[in-house]
C-alpha cells in the first residue's frame, strides 16, 4: 500500500496489496480492532501502526471484517494526501458549502482524527450534509443550513 511504505518490511507481503477500496469496503483482510480488540488499539501509542501490524485473517478484498481502524487508516491517508487534518478537510470541503460548523472530535496520539466515529452533527447539520450529497456536492445558494430542499 503506497500510503504506508512500512508495510514493505512486513513478512506478510499480502498486506502490500491492500487498496483504498479494500479499506472503504472493510475488506482489508486484517484482523479487526473492534469489539474485544478496541481497547488495546486505542491504548496503543500509535493507532495506525497498531492497526497495520494486525495479522491477516483473509486475503485482501475477499471478505468483509468490520473494524473501526479501517476508517481511521482512511483518515490517515486523507491527512497525508491533502496535507490537512481530516477535521480541516471536512470543514472546508463538506461543512463550508452548506454553512455548517463541525465540532472537533477524538484524535490519536499522532494527532490524526479518528475516522471511525465521534463526528458530531446536529439533525439540521445532517440534513444540510444530506442535501449537499443529493446535489452532487453543490450547495444551494441562499439556502439556510438544514433548510428543506426542493
Buried (B, 14 or more C-beta within 10 A) or exposed (E): BEBBEEBEEBEEEBBBBBBBEBBEEBBBBBBBBBEEBBEEBBEBEEBBEBBBBBEBEBEBBEEEBEBBBBBBBBBBBBBEEEEBBBBBBBBEEBBEBBEBEBEEBEBBEEEBBBBBEEBEBEEBBEBBBEBBEEBEEEBBEEBEBBEEEE
